[in-house]
Each structure stands twice: as structure tokens, then as C-alpha cells.
Amino acid sequence: MGSSIRNVIFDMGGVLMRFDGRFFASFYAPSEADARAISEALFESSSWPLLDAGVIDEDTMERVAAAALPERLHAPLHECFAHWHEHSDPYPEANELALRLKREGYGIYLLSNAGKRFTEQSRRMTAFPYMDGWLVSAWERVMKPDPAIYQLICERYALDPATCLFVDDNANNVEGARLAGMRGFLYEGDAGALERAILG
């Protein structure tokens, strides 16, 4: 990536933290098929991005999901939605790399499309207490891959986009960062590959 990179901006779900709706639902659903149904109605719903965008609240999201499910799954849905973040575990390798980068003198930041449950979820993230800054879509009403959200985190923390590497597991989000003047890295679960790209 070159010596110009001084700041690394991480996505959360799929990079630093597990985000897997069917896995979350499996703790509350009576069967694998029911877990799939709950995940499709909730986490995979076309309304979930509206929650991440701060356009709808959690009560509305739960009502939308419940309307897509039989009544017998309403109670498991409610429990899943209330507690899914408790099963969103940190990925150790990525968090350890973020901490190493911090020790090496890099700025480390978080930029996530996430709802306001982020407050609870971030408490489980090993690297979060050491972040130099963070920005979450639900509070900003703008989402990746809109270049405006990358520009916003740079403005808020006085970052030059040319010194930033953005890391995400979604190719569209990586491209959005590039359009905003950052370098991008498509993360596919290999923390070693990311480390080599940054540190050589």
C-alpha cells in the first residue's frame, strides 16, 4: 500500500465483528428452518438497511419482521431481536491487527452501516476502546457506499483521505471509499493478507 497510509478505517460486521443472522437466530428458533425464516424476516429483510440508516426504529423493524412470520415465531423473533448482539463476537485476528497498527503509530477508526444497537455491540469489540474515532450510519443518516459518509469521517477527525485505507468485506463499500479518495481493501477473512498489505 505504500508509506502514505497512516490511518486504517475498519468496517465492523464481517471484519471486526461477526454478523450472521442465521447464527444469531439459531439461539432462539425451535429449528434450523425456523432460524432461517427469522433471519430472512429480520436481518435479511429489505427493511434492515432502513434501521441502519436511522430511518426506522427497532419497534418498527420488529413489527415488519413479525408480519412476515407465523405467530408461533413471534416470541422467538422478539428474543432474537432483543439479544442478537450478545452473539456478535469479535474476530480475534482482525482485532489484534487493529491493536498492532495502533501500537505501530497508525490511526485506527471504525466506519459502519449499523443501527443504534451499535452501542451494545461495540462493548464486545476488543479493539474499540483504542479507536481514534468512529462513525455509524444510524446517527448520521448516510450510509456506505455513498462517498459522503467517507468524507464525513475524514472531516470529523481531520483526516486526509489520501492517507487512509478503508477495509470492508463488501466490494461496493470499498469502491465508495475509493471514490472518496481513499485506498480500499476488500477483506475476505484473512487478517494476514491485510497485515501484509499495510505493513509489508
Secondary structure as the mmCIF struct_conf table of DSSP 4:
data_model
#
loop_
_struct_conf.conf_type_id
_struct_conf.id
_struct_conf.beg_label_comp_id
_struct_conf.beg_label_asym_id
_struct_conf.beg_label_seq_id
_struct_conf.end_label_comp_id
_struct_conf.end_label_asym_id
_struct_conf.end_label_seq_id
TURN_TY1_P TURN_TY1_P1 SER A 3 SER A 4
STRN STRN1 ASN A 7 PHE A 10
BEND BEND1 MET A 12 MET A 12
STRN STRN2 GLY A 13 GLY A 13
TURN_TY1_P TURN_TY1_P2 GLY A 14 LEU A 16
STRN STRN3 MET A 17 MET A 17
HELX_RH_AL_P HELX_RH_AL_P1 GLY A 21 SER A 26
TURN_TY1_P TURN_TY1_P3 PHE A 27 TYR A 28
BEND BEND2 PRO A 30 SER A 31
HELX_RH_AL_P HELX_RH_AL_P2 GLU A 32 ALA A 41
TURN_TY1_P TURN_TY1_P4 LEU A 42 GLU A 44
BEND BEND3 SER A 45 SER A 45
TURN_TY1_P TURN_TY1_P5 SER A 46 SER A 47
HELX_RH_AL_P HELX_RH_AL_P3 TRP A 48 ASP A 52
TURN_TY1_P TURN_TY1_P6 ALA A 53 GLY A 54
BEND BEND4 VAL A 55 ILE A 56
HELX_RH_AL_P HELX_RH_AL_P4 GLU A 58 ALA A 67
TURN_TY1_P TURN_TY1_P7 ALA A 68 ALA A 68
BEND BEND5 LEU A 69 LEU A 69
HELX_RH_3T_P HELX_RH_3T_P1 GLU A 71 LEU A 73
HELX_RH_AL_P HELX_RH_AL_P5 HIS A 74 HIS A 83
HELX_RH_3T_P HELX_RH_3T_P2 TRP A 84 HIS A 87
STRN STRN4 PRO A 90 PRO A 90
HELX_RH_AL_P HELX_RH_AL_P6 PRO A 92 ARG A 103
TURN_TY1_P TURN_TY1_P8 GLU A 104 GLY A 105
STRN STRN5 GLY A 107 SER A 112
TURN_TY1_P TURN_TY1_P9 LYS A 116 ARG A 117
HELX_RH_AL_P HELX_RH_AL_P7 PHE A 118 GLN A 121
HELX_RH_3T_P HELX_RH_3T_P3 SER A 122 ARG A 124
TURN_TY1_P TURN_TY1_P10 THR A 126 ALA A 127
HELX_RH_3T_P HELX_RH_3T_P4 PHE A 128 TYR A 130
BEND BEND6 ASP A 132 ASP A 132
STRN STRN6 GLY A 133 VAL A 136
HELX_RH_AL_P HELX_RH_AL_P8 SER A 137 GLU A 140
TURN_TY1_P TURN_TY1_P11 ARG A 141 ARG A 141
TURN_TY1_P TURN_TY1_P12 LYS A 144 PRO A 145
BEND BEND7 ASP A 146 ASP A 146
HELX_RH_AL_P HELX_RH_AL_P9 PRO A 147 ARG A 156
TURN_TY1_P TURN_TY1_P13 TYR A 157 ALA A 158
HELX_RH_3T_P HELX_RH_3T_P5 PRO A 161 THR A 163
STRN STRN7 CYS A 164 ASP A 168
BEND BEND8 ASP A 169 ASP A 169
HELX_RH_AL_P HELX_RH_AL_P10 ALA A 171 LEU A 179
TURN_TY1_P TURN_TY1_P14 ALA A 180 GLY A 181
STRN STRN8 ARG A 183 LEU A 186
BEND BEND9 GLY A 189 GLY A 189
HELX_RH_AL_P HELX_RH_AL_P11 ALA A 191 LEU A 199
#
